[in-house]
Amino acid sequence: MFYLIIGIACNILLLLILRSFHKFNVASFPAIVVNYFVAGSFSLLFTAPKTIYMEATHLWLPALFLGSLFVSIFYLISQTTAKLGVSVASVSNKMSVVIPVLLAFIIYKDSPHLLKIVGIVIALLSVFLVSSSNKKEESSADKKNFLLPLAVFLGSGIIDALVNFAQKKLVHSEAETACFSGLSFYSAGLIGIIAFTLFYKEKSTIDIKKTVLAGIILGTPNFFSIYFIMKAIDANFMQSSVLYPILNVSVVLGSTLCAYLFFAEKLSLKNIIGIALSVLAIAFIALS
């Protein structure tokens, strides 16, 4: 349970740091690229035999795939936010909890108790309500743009499912846990550099010192957000179909409250109802 709590806290801290980038005029994408290398470097500290990076060849391709998803989904989320609105992007991302939960039922034979099913349904509803914007956001995007939320939903769900699968089937020791996280982050960083070099058009406006500092601040909780969730999965103290709804709903609940406290973001009636439902969902899932 300790690992899950720390993992939730790190995920919330990540969102608060990203929320602060605009306030401090930080170039988000370059800082995120730096953060991947910082997070990858942390993995070296948690890997006893450093030679495992060369020995664990069975982790290379999954880590490369996961790293590419990190960069791709972040890009898709930013595009969805720009074209269809913040609420659409947020809901598409958080609704992805359905994918690892359903896979846990199908692949890992988690037991579908009635309370768990009801809790998952309430959790999804609460995520939608908490993520709802206070204002109606207009967009002139064409019909093709509505494929973006679907891609965010599928991609985010695949990331969660792949981390879960890797911890259960591919990773066999604590050293390999850190190795897999590190390889994934380094892969994301390398792909990010390629994307930055080829597509980023505002290179001359970047404050290098501020960007590097922001990347270091972001990369620290970024590593631990995945590392401790993988440790929680490895501890096997609850089924995956329980862990992921609790994780996602808790992050939504915690980040919403922290945004209200630290950034004075107002809560609508929908948001408040969603927070109440998220607490109910956690209770139902935990008791199942």
C-alpha positions in Angstrom: 0.0 0.0 0.0 2.9 2.3 0.7 4.2 2.0 -2.8 0.8 2.9 -4.2 0.4 5.9 -2.0 3.9 7.3 -3.0 3.1 6.5 -6.7 -0.2 8.5 -6.4 1.7 11.4 -4.8 4.3 11.5 -7.5 1.6 11.5 -10.2 -0.1 14.4 -8.6 3.1 16.3 -8.2 3.8 15.8 -11.9 0.5 17.5 -12.8 1.2 20.4 -10.5 4.7 20.9 -11.9 3.3 20.8 -15.5 0.6 23.3 -14.4 3.4 25.6 -13.2 5.2 25.7 -16.5 2.9 28.3 -18.0 3.1 30.5 -14.9 6.9 30.5 -15.0 7.1 30.8 -18.8 8.8 27.4 -19.3 9.0 25.9 -22.8 7.1 22.7 -22.1 8.3 20.4 -24.8 12.1 20.9 -24.4 11.7 20.7 -20.6 9.8 17.4 -21.1 12.6 16.0 -23.3 15.2 16.9 -20.6 12.9 15.3 -18.0 13.1 12.0 -19.7 16.9 11.8 -19.5 16.7 12.9 -15.8 14.2 10.2 -15.0 16.3 7.7 -16.9 19.4 8.7 -15.0 17.5 8.1 -11.7 17.0 4.5 -12.8 20.8 4.0 -12.7 20.8 4.7 -9.0 18.2 2.0 -8.4 19.9 -0.7 -10.5 22.5 -2.7 -8.6 24.4 -4.4 -11.4 24.7 -1.8 -14.2 25.5 -4.6 -16.6 21.8 -5.5 -16.5 21.1 -2.9 -19.2 23.1 -5.0 -21.6 22.0 -8.4 -20.3 18.2 -7.7 -20.1 17.8 -7.8 -23.9 14.2 -9.0 -23.5 13.3 -5.6 -22.2 14.7 -3.5 -25.0 11.8 -3.7 -27.5 9.0 -3.3 -24.9 10.9 -0.3 -23.4 11.4 1.3 -26.8 7.7 0.9 -27.6 6.8 2.3 -24.2 9.2 5.2 -24.7 7.7 6.0 -28.1 4.3 6.0 -26.5 5.4 8.5 -23.8 6.3 11.0 -26.5 3.5 10.3 -28.9 0.7 10.4 -26.4 2.0 13.6 -24.9 2.0 15.1 -28.4 -1.5 13.8 -29.0 -2.8 15.2 -25.7 -1.4 18.6 -26.6 -3.0 18.4 -30.1 -6.4 17.3 -28.6 -6.2 20.2 -26.1 -5.5 22.7 -28.8 -8.2 21.5 -31.3 -10.9 20.1 -29.1 -10.4 21.6 -25.7 -8.9 20.8 -22.3 -11.9 18.8 -21.0 -11.9 16.5 -24.0 -8.2 15.7 -23.7 -8.4 15.2 -19.9 -11.4 12.8 -20.2 -9.9 10.9 -23.0 -6.7 10.4 -21.0 -8.3 9.4 -17.7 -11.0 7.1 -19.2 -8.1 4.9 -20.4 -8.3 3.1 -17.0 -10.9 0.9 -18.8 -8.2 -0.8 -20.9 -5.9 -2.2 -18.2 -8.9 -3.1 -16.0 -10.6 -5.1 -18.8 -7.3 -6.7 -19.7 -6.8 -7.7 -16.1 -10.2 -9.5 -16.2 -9.3 -11.2 -19.5 -5.6 -12.0 -19.3 -4.9 -12.2 -15.5 -8.3 -13.7 -14.6 -9.0 -11.0 -12.0 -12.4 -11.8 -10.4 -15.2 -9.4 -11.6 -17.1 -8.9 -8.3 -20.3 -6.9 -8.4 -18.9 -4.2 -6.1 -15.8 -3.9 -8.2 -17.8 -3.5 -11.4 -20.1 -0.9 -9.8 -17.0 0.9 -8.4 -15.4 1.0 -11.8 -18.5 2.5 -13.4 -18.7 5.1 -10.7 -15.0 5.8 -11.1 -15.4 6.5 -14.8 -18.3 8.8 -14.1 -16.4 10.6 -11.5 -13.4 11.1 -13.7 -15.6 12.6 -16.4 -17.3 15.0 -14.0 -14.1 16.1 -12.2 -12.4 16.6 -15.6 -15.2 18.7 -17.0 -14.4 22.3 -17.8 -16.2 25.1 -16.1 -16.6 26.8 -19.5 -17.9 25.6 -22.8 -15.0 25.4 -25.2 -15.6 25.9 -28.9 -13.7 24.4 -31.7 -13.8 24.6 -35.5 -12.1 21.3 -35.9 -13.4 19.0 -38.6 -14.6 15.5 -38.1 -11.2 14.0 -38.5 -10.0 15.7 -35.3 -12.3 13.6 -33.3 -9.9 10.7 -33.9 -7.5 12.4 -31.6 -9.4 11.7 -28.3 -9.7 8.1 -29.4 -6.0 7.9 -30.0 -5.3 9.4 -26.6 -7.7 7.0 -24.9 -6.1 4.0 -26.6 -2.5 5.1 -26.2 -2.8 6.0 -22.5 -4.6 2.7 -21.8 -1.8 0.8 -23.7 0.8 2.5 -21.6 -0.9 1.4 -18.4 -1.5 -2.1 -19.7 2.1 -2.5 -21.0 3.6 -1.4 -17.6 1.3 -3.9 -15.9 2.2 -6.7 -18.3 6.0 -5.9 -18.1 5.9 -6.1 -14.3 4.0 -9.4 -14.3 5.6 -11.2 -17.2 8.9 -9.5 -18.2 10.5 -8.1 -15.1 11.9 -10.6 -12.7 13.8 -8.6 -10.1 14.0 -5.1 -8.5 17.1 -4.4 -10.7 15.1 -5.2 -13.9 12.2 -3.0 -12.6 14.6 0.0 -12.5 16.2 -1.1 -15.8 12.9 -1.3 -17.7 11.9 2.2 -16.4 15.3 3.6 -17.3 15.3 2.1 -20.8 11.7 3.5 -21.4 12.7 7.0 -20.3 15.9 7.1 -22.3 14.0 5.8 -25.3 11.4 8.6 -24.8 14.3 11.2 -24.5 16.0 10.1 -27.7 12.8 10.1 -29.6 12.0 13.5 -28.1 15.4 14.9 -29.3 14.7 13.7 -32.8 11.2 15.3 -32.7 12.7 18.5 -31.2 15.4 18.7 -33.9 13.1 18.1 -36.8 9.8 19.8 -35.8 10.3 22.3 -33.0 10.2 25.8 -34.5 11.0 28.1 -31.5 14.5 26.9 -30.6 15.9 30.5 -30.5 13.4 31.6 -27.8 14.4 28.9 -25.3 15.9 29.8 -21.9 18.3 26.9 -21.6 19.0 27.3 -17.9 15.3 27.5 -17.0 14.5 24.6 -19.3 17.1 22.3 -17.9 16.1 23.2 -14.3 12.4 22.6 -15.1 13.3 19.3 -16.7 15.2 18.2 -13.6 12.3 19.2 -11.3 9.9 17.3 -13.5 12.0 14.3 -14.1 12.4 13.4 -10.4 8.7 12.6 -9.7 8.3 11.3 -13.2 10.7 8.4 -12.6 9.2 7.6 -9.2 5.6 7.8 -10.5 6.3 4.7 -12.6 8.8 3.0 -10.4 6.5 2.9 -7.3 3.5 1.9 -9.3 5.5 -1.0 -10.7 6.6 -1.8 -7.2 3.0 -1.8 -6.1 2.1 -4.2 -8.8 5.0 -6.4 -7.9 3.9 -6.4 -4.2 0.7 -8.1 -5.4 -1.3 -6.8 -2.4 -4.3 -6.1 -4.7 -5.6 -7.1 -8.1 -4.7 -5.0 -11.1 -8.4 -4.3 -11.8 -8.5 -2.7 -8.3 -5.1 -0.9 -8.3 -5.6 1.1 -11.6 -9.0 2.6 -10.8 -7.8 3.6 -7.3 -4.6 5.1 -8.9 -6.4 7.1 -11.6 -9.3 8.3 -9.4 -7.0 9.3 -6.6 -4.8 11.2 -9.0 -7.8 13.1 -10.4 -9.1 13.7 -6.9 -5.8 14.8 -5.5 -4.7 17.0 -8.4 -8.1 18.7 -8.5 -7.9 19.6 -4.8 -4.3 20.7 -5.1 -5.1 22.9 -8.1 -7.9 24.5 -6.1 -5.6 25.1 -3.1 -2.4 26.2 -4.9 -3.7 27.7 -8.1 -7.1 28.9 -7.0 -8.8 26.9 -9.8 -12.5 27.1 -9.2 -14.7 23.9 -8.9 -18.0 23.7 -10.7 -20.9 21.7 -9.3 -20.0 18.9 -11.7 -16.4 18.9 -10.3 -17.7 18.7 -6.7 -20.1 15.8 -7.5 -17.3 14.0 -9.3 -15.0 14.3 -6.3 -17.7 12.9 -4.0 -18.3 10.0 -6.5 -14.6 9.3 -6.7 -14.4 8.7 -3.0 -17.5 6.4 -3.2 -15.8 4.6 -6.1 -12.6 4.0 -4.2 -14.7 2.6 -1.2 -16.6 0.2 -3.5 -13.5 -1.0 -5.3 -11.5 -1.4 -2.1 -14.3 -3.4 -0.5 -14.8 -5.8 -3.4 
